[in-house]
Amino acid sequence: MIKWKALAGSAILSSALIAPGMVMASPGGDHGHGHHKERMFEHLAEKLDLTEGQKAQLKANREANREARKADRDELHAVRQQLKDAIESGADQATLDTLGAKLGHMEVARMQRMHDKWVQFESILTDEQKAKLKEMKAERKAHHKERMKRWQERDQ
């Protein structure tokens, strides 16, 4: 039981850390947060000085995978709900472990797809844009680390 919890927890935490960068690289809307994602994309496009061609390519890449992302998201939601229902109904440990393992595998696959999309995103950037993006990621990581430090200090 501990192994699947650790795997699922690690996958979810990693997703939370990776997702902001992916959201910025992904124009359009999922989960009803399109306006927020669009603003983030516009900010990233401005900071990296993306050309109209680059913006169009990113949008086309995102549109091409919209239905697959929705299906994956729906399946992930369904398995999370099954696990929640199983826990609430007092299901046996084998059932919980099976659902937990399935959820963990799905999270890992989702993270791999996100990584592939990130590599695809970076492939359309110039060397100068890649350097700027690397700098932005380092700043975001430092900011996140500082927030976590303040949060931990607050809880002590």
Secondary structure in CASP SS format (residue, H / E / C, confidence):
PFRMAT SS
TARGET T0000
AUTHOR 0000-0000-0000
METHOD secondary structure of the structure
MODEL  1
M C 1.00
I H 1.00
K H 1.00
W H 1.00
K H 1.00
A H 1.00
L H 1.00
A H 1.00
G H 1.00
S H 1.00
A H 1.00
I H 1.00
L H 1.00
S H 1.00
S H 1.00
A H 1.00
L H 1.00
I H 1.00
A H 1.00
P H 1.00
G H 1.00
M H 1.00
V H 1.00
M H 1.00
A C 1.00
S C 1.00
P C 1.00
G C 1.00
G C 1.00
D C 1.00
H C 1.00
G C 1.00
H C 1.00
G H 1.00
H H 1.00
H H 1.00
K H 1.00
E H 1.00
R H 1.00
M H 1.00
F H 1.00
E H 1.00
H H 1.00
L H 1.00
A H 1.00
E H 1.00
K H 1.00
L H 1.00
D C 1.00
L C 1.00
T C 1.00
E H 1.00
G H 1.00
Q H 1.00
K H 1.00
A H 1.00
Q H 1.00
L H 1.00
K H 1.00
A H 1.00
N H 1.00
R H 1.00
E H 1.00
A H 1.00
N C 1.00
R H 1.00
E H 1.00
A H 1.00
R H 1.00
K H 1.00
A H 1.00
D H 1.00
R H 1.00
D H 1.00
E H 1.00
L H 1.00
H H 1.00
A H 1.00
V H 1.00
R H 1.00
Q H 1.00
Q H 1.00
L H 1.00
K H 1.00
D H 1.00
A H 1.00
I H 1.00
E H 1.00
S C 1.00
G C 1.00
A C 1.00
D C 1.00
Q H 1.00
A H 1.00
T H 1.00
L H 1.00
D H 1.00
T H 1.00
L H 1.00
G H 1.00
A H 1.00
K H 1.00
L H 1.00
G H 1.00
H H 1.00
M H 1.00
E H 1.00
V H 1.00
A H 1.00
R H 1.00
M H 1.00
Q H 1.00
R H 1.00
M H 1.00
H H 1.00
D H 1.00
K H 1.00
W H 1.00
V H 1.00
Q H 1.00
F H 1.00
E H 1.00
S H 1.00
I C 1.00
L C 1.00
T C 1.00
D H 1.00
E H 1.00
Q H 1.00
K H 1.00
A H 1.00
K H 1.00
L H 1.00
K H 1.00
E H 1.00
M H 1.00
K H 1.00
A H 1.00
E H 1.00
R H 1.00
K H 1.00
A H 1.00
H H 1.00
H H 1.00
K H 1.00
E H 1.00
R H 1.00
M H 1.00
K H 1.00
R H 1.00
W H 1.00
Q H 1.00
E H 1.00
R H 1.00
D H 1.00
Q C 1.00
END
